[in-house]
Amino acid sequence: MSKITFIGAGSLVFTRNLCSDILFVPALQDSTLTLMDIDPIRLEQSRKVVQAIIDLRGLKARIETTTDRRAAIKGADYVVTTFQQGGLDAYKLDLDIPQRYGVEQCVGDTLGPGGVFRSLRTIPVLLGIGHDMDELAPDALLLNYVNPMAANCWAFDKATGRPHVGLCHSVQGTSEMLARWINVPYDEVTYRSAGINHQAFFLDFKRHGEDLYPLIWKAIEDPDIYGEEPVRIDIMKHFGYFVTESSGHASEYMPYFRKSAAMVNNELVPKFKSPNDHWFDWGRSGGYYRHCIDRQNKFNNEYESMIADGSVVPKERTHEYGSRIIEAIETNRPTVIAGNIPNRGLIDNLPQGCCVEVPCLVDGNGIQPTKIGSVPTQLAALNRTNINVQELIVEASLTGNTEAVYHAVMLDPLTAAVCTLDQIRAMVSELLAAEKQWLPQFKNIQEVVTA
């Protein structure tokens, strides 16, 4: 009977989906699911939802809940991280302060000032979890869902050396979308994607060995399809390959889109199809923050009635990798995932030791990454502009050097496109002062920001 621990289980929708996925697997239906969160109210909400899944499916799985991280980790076989250090209060600071300096972030969880500070808040917690695992669950595998994926996993690897994998759903979602665009059954598609999280590229996309890229090139000429993903399609037109993360996200990781955006309701937005388009709203400053608030309010208001009528219980397994990894390891039935792991000879033209996203075989032997070799030069160059920022985040967090924080944001492609060096220094000082309660690795924040 496996013990699967969730750190940040108050992330209600995500906890529901991941636990539901695990409980769809016959070999895991007698597992112990240990839910941990620092917020007892949200923790109890998650417990009720997961218990409803167990009850309505008639399963033997059992739930434990605790606000004690060490108790949750003790004896675990798998530790799944889904927490958001600082919560929505810190997230709002990540967006509002840079916006005053002209940095318009729609998501702000991967790169940019928002991604930098989210990672600086997260890394100390992840390292604490790793040290707890060393003591209390030495053989456990960490499955990290916390963004920014690449910087967080890089720091975790460098500081702890523990087995881990970073997980996202951008590869699954994008490959499904491309198959839909070209009207090819998804179960007949094979592909290779590689790069870094949120900026990996489909190196090939095939059906029975036939190259499907010509069909994708044709499909993106359709105005309706272009309206779905204008930023990603522009990237493909200019760099030759389709990127794995959505237009809203992708617009933040390069210097081309958000500085040349149009003004709508006094906000800079990238060029989306219309104000009614889903991605148009997410592309606006703080779009994903507003989505999080709306989703949280909706679930808080409706989860009790959803439990009562059974609608809280998912009807099918999602495409998230977490349950598939655990199933493959426990049953020795192989699966293939896109995993975020240390670059140890996997992508030759990206820095060794950084975190890359590559296909991985998973079975009873654990996670076995695929060697890619070199990716196209222009793609590696784009990745390196992001990796530069990630490297400085890791340095800042592991050394406590606040100057590396300034350098990280100075090298961010979007920030550098819209701010002067003096503006960046002022912005970072403001962020450090505003978020110091979540940044224990920096002992001299007050001295730095008042210098």
C-alpha positions in Angstrom: 0.0 0.0 0.0 1.7 3.2 -1.2 1.7 6.4 0.8 1.3 9.4 -1.5 1.7 12.8 0.2 0.5 16.1 -1.2 2.2 19.3 0.1 -0.1 22.2 -0.7 -3.3 20.1 -0.8 -5.4 23.2 -0.3 -5.0 23.7 -4.0 -8.4 22.2 -4.3 -9.0 21.7 -8.0 -5.6 20.3 -8.6 -5.7 18.0 -5.5 -9.1 16.7 -6.6 -7.9 15.9 -10.1 -4.6 14.3 -9.1 -6.2 12.2 -6.4 -9.0 11.2 -8.7 -6.4 10.1 -11.3 -4.5 8.0 -8.7 -7.8 6.4 -7.7 -8.6 5.4 -11.2 -5.6 3.0 -11.1 -6.6 -0.4 -9.7 -3.1 -1.0 -8.3 -3.3 2.3 -6.3 -6.9 2.1 -5.0 -5.8 0.9 -1.5 -3.2 3.8 -1.2 -3.0 6.2 1.7 -3.4 9.7 0.5 -1.9 12.2 2.9 -3.0 15.8 2.4 -1.0 18.6 4.0 -1.6 22.3 3.9 -1.0 25.2 6.3 -4.5 26.4 5.8 -6.8 24.1 7.9 -10.0 25.4 6.2 -8.8 24.7 2.7 -7.3 21.4 3.8 -10.7 20.3 5.2 -12.4 21.3 1.9 -9.9 19.1 0.0 -10.4 16.2 2.5 -14.2 16.3 1.9 -13.7 16.3 -1.9 -11.3 13.4 -2.0 -13.4 11.4 0.5 -16.3 11.9 -1.8 -14.3 10.4 -4.6 -13.4 7.4 -2.5 -17.0 6.9 -1.2 -18.8 7.3 -4.5 -16.4 4.9 -6.2 -16.5 2.4 -3.3 -12.7 2.3 -2.8 -10.5 1.1 0.1 -8.1 4.1 -0.1 -7.7 6.1 3.1 -7.1 9.8 3.7 -4.9 11.4 6.3 -4.8 15.2 6.8 -2.3 17.3 8.7 -0.9 20.8 8.9 2.5 19.3 9.9 4.7 18.9 6.9 7.1 16.5 8.6 4.3 14.2 9.7 3.0 14.2 6.2 6.3 13.3 4.7 7.2 10.6 7.2 7.2 7.2 5.5 5.9 8.5 2.2 6.7 6.7 -1.1 5.8 9.7 -3.2 5.7 13.4 -2.3 3.7 15.6 -4.7 4.2 19.4 -4.3 1.4 21.8 -5.4 1.8 24.7 -2.9 2.0 28.4 -3.7 4.3 30.1 -1.1 2.8 33.4 -0.2 -0.5 32.5 -1.8 -2.5 35.0 -3.9 -1.3 38.0 -1.7 2.3 37.5 -2.8 1.2 36.7 -6.4 -0.6 40.1 -6.6 2.6 41.8 -5.6 4.4 40.0 -8.3 2.1 41.5 -10.9 1.2 45.0 -9.5 4.7 46.3 -8.7 6.2 45.4 -12.1 3.1 46.8 -13.9 3.9 50.2 -12.4 7.3 50.0 -14.2 5.6 49.0 -17.5 6.2 45.3 -17.3 2.9 43.7 -18.3 2.6 40.1 -17.1 -0.5 38.0 -17.8 0.6 35.0 -15.8 3.9 35.9 -14.2 4.7 32.4 -12.8 7.6 31.3 -14.9 9.9 34.1 -16.0 9.8 37.9 -15.7 9.8 39.6 -12.3 6.8 37.5 -11.2 8.5 34.2 -12.1 11.8 35.3 -10.4 10.1 36.2 -7.1 7.7 33.2 -7.1 10.8 31.0 -7.4 12.7 32.9 -4.7 9.7 32.3 -2.4 9.4 28.7 -3.4 13.0 27.4 -3.3 13.5 27.6 0.5 10.3 25.5 1.0 11.3 22.9 -1.6 14.7 22.6 0.0 13.1 22.1 3.4 10.9 19.4 1.9 14.0 17.7 0.5 15.8 17.7 3.8 12.7 16.3 5.5 12.6 13.6 2.9 16.3 12.7 3.5 15.4 12.1 7.2 11.8 10.8 7.1 11.3 9.3 3.6 14.7 8.6 2.1 13.5 6.4 -0.8 10.6 8.7 -1.8 10.3 10.4 -5.2 9.5 14.1 -5.4 6.9 14.9 -8.1 7.0 18.7 -8.4 4.1 20.7 -9.9 5.2 24.1 -8.5 6.2 26.8 -10.9 8.5 28.2 -12.1 9.4 24.6 -12.9 12.9 24.9 -14.3 14.4 27.2 -11.7 12.7 25.3 -8.8 13.9 21.9 -10.0 17.4 23.1 -10.8 17.8 24.5 -7.3 16.3 21.3 -5.7 18.8 19.2 -7.6 21.8 21.3 -6.9 21.0 21.6 -3.2 19.7 18.1 -2.4 20.7 15.8 -5.2 17.4 13.9 -4.5 15.5 11.9 -7.1 12.7 14.2 -8.6 10.8 15.1 -11.7 9.0 18.3 -12.6 5.6 17.9 -14.2 3.5 20.1 -16.4 0.6 19.5 -18.9 1.7 21.8 -21.7 3.1 19.0 -23.9 -0.1 16.9 -23.6 -2.4 19.8 -24.1 -0.5 21.2 -27.1 -0.1 17.9 -28.9 -3.9 17.2 -28.5 -4.6 20.7 -29.9 -2.3 20.2 -32.9 -3.9 16.8 -33.7 -7.3 18.6 -33.6 -6.1 21.4 -35.9 -5.0 18.9 -38.6 -7.9 16.5 -38.0 -5.7 13.5 -37.2 -6.8 11.0 -34.5 -4.7 11.7 -31.4 -3.9 8.1 -30.7 -2.2 7.8 -34.1 0.2 10.6 -33.4 3.8 10.3 -32.2 6.1 13.2 -31.4 9.3 14.4 -29.8 9.4 17.6 -27.8 12.4 19.0 -26.1 13.7 22.2 -24.5 12.8 23.8 -21.2 9.5 23.8 -19.4 7.0 26.2 -21.0 9.5 26.7 -23.9 10.0 23.2 -25.3 9.4 22.7 -29.0 7.9 19.9 -31.1 11.0 18.7 -33.0 8.8 16.3 -35.0 5.1 15.4 -35.2 4.2 12.3 -37.1 1.5 9.7 -38.0 2.7 6.3 -38.9 6.1 7.8 -39.7 4.6 10.5 -41.9 5.7 14.1 -41.1 2.7 16.1 -40.1 4.4 19.4 -40.0 3.2 20.3 -43.5 -0.4 19.9 -42.3 0.3 22.1 -39.3 1.8 24.8 -41.6 -1.3 24.7 -43.7 -3.6 24.8 -40.7 -2.1 27.9 -39.2 -3.2 29.9 -42.2 -6.8 29.5 -41.1 -7.8 32.8 -39.4 -9.8 30.9 -36.8 -6.9 28.8 -35.8 -4.6 31.8 -35.9 -7.0 33.5 -33.5 -6.7 30.6 -31.0 -2.9 30.9 -30.7 -1.5 34.0 -32.4 1.7 34.3 -30.4 2.6 30.7 -30.8 1.9 30.7 -34.5 4.1 33.8 -35.0 6.9 32.0 -33.1 6.5 29.1 -35.4 6.5 31.3 -38.5 9.8 33.0 -37.4 11.6 30.1 -35.7 10.3 27.1 -37.5 8.8 24.9 -34.8 5.7 24.9 -32.6 6.3 25.8 -28.9 4.6 23.8 -26.1 3.1 26.6 -24.0 0.1 28.8 -24.7 0.1 32.2 -26.3 -0.5 34.0 -23.0 2.4 32.4 -21.4 4.7 32.4 -24.4 4.3 36.2 -24.9 6.0 36.7 -21.6 9.2 34.7 -22.3 10.4 36.7 -25.3 11.0 40.4 -25.9 8.8 40.7 -29.1 5.2 40.6 -28.1 4.2 42.6 -25.0 6.2 45.7 -25.7 4.6 46.1 -29.1 1.1 45.4 -27.9 -2.0 47.5 -28.4 -3.7 49.6 -25.7 -7.1 48.2 -24.6 -8.9 49.7 -21.6 -5.6 51.4 -20.7 -3.8 48.1 -20.6 -1.1 46.7 -22.8 -2.2 43.4 -24.4 -0.7 41.2 -27.0 -2.5 40.9 -30.4 -5.3 38.5 -29.8 -8.3 37.9 -32.0 -11.0 39.8 -30.1 -11.9 41.1 -26.6 -14.3 38.1 -26.3 -11.5 35.5 -27.0 -10.5 33.4 -24.0 -6.8 34.0 -24.5 -7.3 37.7 -25.1 -8.4 38.0 -21.4 -5.6 35.8 -20.1 -3.2 37.9 -22.2 -4.2 41.1 -20.4 -2.2 42.1 -17.4 -3.0 39.9 -14.4 -5.3 37.7 -16.5 -4.4 34.5 -14.8 -4.5 36.1 -11.3 -8.2 37.0 -12.0 -8.8 33.5 -13.2 -7.4 32.1 -10.0 -9.7 34.4 -7.9 -12.7 33.5 -9.9 -12.0 29.7 -9.7 -11.4 29.9 -6.0 -14.6 31.8 -5.4 -16.6 29.4 -7.6 -15.3 26.3 -5.8 -15.7 27.8 -2.3 -19.3 28.6 -3.1 -20.2 25.3 -4.9 -18.1 22.5 -3.6 -20.6 21.4 -0.9 -23.4 21.1 -3.5 -21.0 19.4 -5.9 -20.2 16.8 -3.3 -23.9 16.3 -2.5 -24.9 15.7 -6.2 -21.7 13.8 -7.1 -20.6 16.3 -9.7 -17.3 16.9 -7.8 -16.1 13.4 -8.8 -14.3 13.4 -12.2 -15.7 10.9 -14.7 -12.4 10.1 -16.4 -8.7 10.3 -15.8 -6.9 13.5 -16.8 -3.8 13.7 -18.9 -1.7 14.8 -15.9 1.5 12.7 -15.6 1.5 12.2 -11.8 -0.7 9.1 -11.5 0.9 7.6 -14.6 4.4 7.8 -13.1 3.3 6.2 -9.9 1.4 3.5 -11.7 4.4 2.7 -14.0 6.8 2.5 -11.1 4.5 0.4 -8.9 3.3 -2.0 -11.6 6.4 -2.0 -13.9 4.1 -1.2 -16.8 6.0 1.4 -18.9 4.8 4.8 -19.9 6.4 7.8 -21.5 6.2 11.3 -20.1 7.6 14.8 -20.7 9.7 15.2 -17.6 11.7 18.1 -16.2 15.0 16.8 -15.0 18.7 17.8 -14.8 20.5 18.2 -18.1 23.2 15.5 -17.7 24.2 15.0 -21.3 20.6 15.1 -22.6 20.5 18.3 -24.7 24.1 19.0 -25.9 23.6 22.7 -26.8 22.0 23.7 -23.5 24.0 24.2 -20.3 24.8 21.1 -18.3 23.1 20.9 -15.0 20.2 23.2 -15.9 16.7 21.7 -15.9 15.4 20.5 -19.3 12.1 19.0 -20.4 12.6 15.8 -22.5 10.8 12.5 -23.1 11.3 10.0 -20.3 10.5 6.3 -20.0 9.1 5.4 -16.7 8.8 1.8 -15.3 9.8 -0.1 -12.3 13.4 1.2 -12.7 12.1 4.8 -12.2 12.5 7.7 -14.6 14.8 7.3 -17.5 15.3 10.3 -19.7 15.9 10.3 -23.5 19.1 11.8 -24.9 18.1 14.3 -27.5 21.5 15.5 -28.7 21.4 19.0 -30.1 18.2 20.9 -30.7 18.1 23.4 -33.6 20.4 26.3 -32.9 17.8 29.0 -32.8 15.7 27.1 -30.3 18.6 26.5 -28.0 19.4 30.2 -28.2 15.8 31.1 -27.2 16.0 28.6 -24.3 19.3 30.1 -23.1 17.8 33.6 -22.8 15.5 32.0 -20.2 18.1 29.7 -18.7 20.3 32.7 -17.9 17.5 34.1 -15.7 17.0 30.7 -14.1 20.7 30.3 -13.3 20.7 33.6 -11.4 17.6 32.7 -9.5 19.3 29.5 -8.3 22.5 31.4 -7.4 20.5 34.0 -5.5 18.5 31.4 -3.6 21.4 29.1 -2.7 23.9 31.8 -1.8 21.7 34.6 -0.3 23.2 37.0 -2.8 20.6 39.7 -3.4 22.7 41.2 -6.2 22.0 38.1 -8.2 18.2 38.9 -7.9 18.8 42.2 -9.7 20.9 40.5 -12.4 18.2 37.9 -12.9 15.5 40.5 -13.6 17.9 42.6 -15.7 18.5 39.6 -18.0 14.8 38.8 -18.3 13.9 39.3 -22.0 10.5 41.0 -21.4 11.8 43.3 -18.6 14.9 44.3 -20.6 12.7 45.2 -23.5 10.6 47.8 -21.6 12.8 49.0 -18.7 16.1 50.8 -18.1 18.6 49.4 -15.8 17.8 52.0 -13.2 14.1 51.2 -13.4 14.8 47.5 -13.0 16.9 48.2 -9.9 14.2 50.3 -8.3 11.5 47.7 -9.2 13.5 44.8 -7.7 14.2 46.8 -4.5 10.5 47.4 -4.2 9.7 43.7 -4.7 12.3 42.6 -2.2 11.0 45.0 0.4 7.3 44.0 -0.2 8.0 40.2 -0.1 10.7 40.0 2.5 8.5 37.9 4.8 8.7 35.0 2.3 12.4 35.3 1.5 14.4 33.9 4.5 17.5 33.2 2.3 18.3 36.9 2.2 19.5 38.3 5.5 20.1 41.8 4.4 17.1 42.9 2.4 16.5 46.0 4.4 20.1 47.2 4.0 20.0 46.5 0.3 16.7 48.3 -0.5 17.6 51.3 1.5 21.1 51.7 0.1 
